Amino acid sequence: MFDMTTINWLIIGLLAVAILAIGFVIITDGRYFGKRLMFWIYDRFGAAMYSGRSEATRWQQLAGLLDLQGDERILDVGTAVANLPLTLAAQPNFQGRIIGLDWSPKMTAVARKEARRLGLSHQVSLAVGDARRPLPFANNTFNIITCLETLETLPHPDQILREIIRILRPDGILVFSLYKGILTLTAALSLGWYQKQLQSYGLNLQLVEFRPNYDIVIGRRKIETGD
């Protein structure tokens, strides 16, 4: 028989283990286990977290790096509340089309409402979809595909990248995030991983310092030059 002191210590121990386990799931973004918990947190609280901040200045910087011509078809994978697509669509002279893809119906609903408020619904479409599944787009559809703070958090990133490459046009551009600092504890993909993967698809890699928590990796097709 256990006395009350022992039982209390057992309860405290179990609570401590549970807290540590939940903390590990959050820090690693559920990549090892607990992905359903992370999906629930993201779906329940994500809209409030992402809607409370605007990254417009940084997305305008990204637009400059990509040298947008204004008629591109762009896909943003893991778009959250579509701050990136809406910022790009609001650029002067941009007449292209942008699709924001996110697995969370709640986030997508918030993004659609914001697109309507800004009068950008004719240029920005929001779709619910899971990047771990085949993407619902035809081959060679997009000029530019961005995937920020998403690829690193999902299992089998090589398979997801292969699907992204499938829907990218031959002269298209890819944009990914490269975690740095404490965020590398979240099972971030390494620069070496990106170099190896992009090279295998015939893409050159450009690394750009971007945000305090991540840089961006830009992949472009190699330009063949004759003698």
Secondary structure, DSSP 4 states (H G I P E B T S, - for coil): ---HHHHHHHHHHHHHHHHHHHHHHHHTTTSSS-HHHHHHHHHHHHHHHHHT---HHHHHHHHHHHT--S--EEEEET-TTTHHHHHHHTSTT---EEEEEES-HHHHHHHHHHHHHTT-TTTEEEEE--TTS--SS-TT-EEEEEE-SSGGGSS-HHHHHHHHHHHEEEEEEEEEEEE-GGGGGGTPPPHHHHHHHHHHTTEEEEEE---SSEEEEEEEEPPP---
